[in-house]
């Protein structure tokens, strides 16, 4: 019933599965990068295919670690840090 109302699936838990298991689905199984290009959120790269979903320095906003999705730490209150010194007995 669900497959009657959708045109594709997007794999966000592990985008590599879209490539490995994509042929098992009757509708296209997209990576987040592919969805971002279809929606024209980012241009499609013809010279490479990004597989950097978990990279801290990702190429674009289709990844969960991209700078646009990070919490702004400058708004957090400063923490007092505790230094533990070993006893010298």
N, C-alpha and C positions, 0 to 999 in steps of 0.2 A: 504494500500500500504506500509506503514512503517513497519508493522509487518511481511511482507514477506522477509525483508532484515535483520532482527535482530534475535538474539537467546535468548535474555533476556533483562530485563529492570533493571536499578539501581535507587532506590529511594533515593535522596540526600536531599530533602527538609525536610522530617521528616521520618527518617528510621523506626520508629515504624509502619508506614503505610505499609511497606513491609510485616510485619507480619499480621497486621489487614486486609489488602485488597489483599494480595497476591493471594488468590484463585479466585479473580475476573479477573485475567489476563490469557490469553492463553499461555503466555511465562513466565518463572520464573521472579519474581520481587525480586531483591536482595537488601540487605542492603549494605552500604559501606564496612562493615567488611566482609561480604560474598564475595564481589567482590575482596577484597584484598587477601582473602585466595584462591580463584579460580585462580587468577593471580600469586599465590605463592609469593606475596609481604610480607606476614606474615604467620606463621604456624597456622593451624586450632587448636583451643583450645578444648580439649575434656572434660575438667573439668568444664568449664563455657562458657556462651555465652555473650559476651560483648554488653551491651546496653548503652554505655557511650558516645554517639555521641556528646553531648553538654557539657560534663564534662571538667573542666579546667585541671584536672589531669587524662586524659584518658589513657587507657591501650596501645593504639597503634596509628600508623599514619593514620588509616582510619578515624579519627575524625578531624573536622575542628579546634579544639582547642589544638591539640597535639603540643608539643614543636617544632617539625620540621616545623610547619606551621606558627609559630608566628614571628612577625616582630622583628628584632634585634634592641632593643631600645638603645643600646650603640652607635649606629651610628647617632642617632638623636641629634640635637643641644640642649643644655640645655635651659630650659625656666626660665625666671625670674618670680617668683611668687609674687603676690600682697597680702598683709595682710590688711584686713579691720578691723579697730578698732571702736567700737561703741562709740558715743559721750557720755560724762558723764555730761550732763547738769542737 
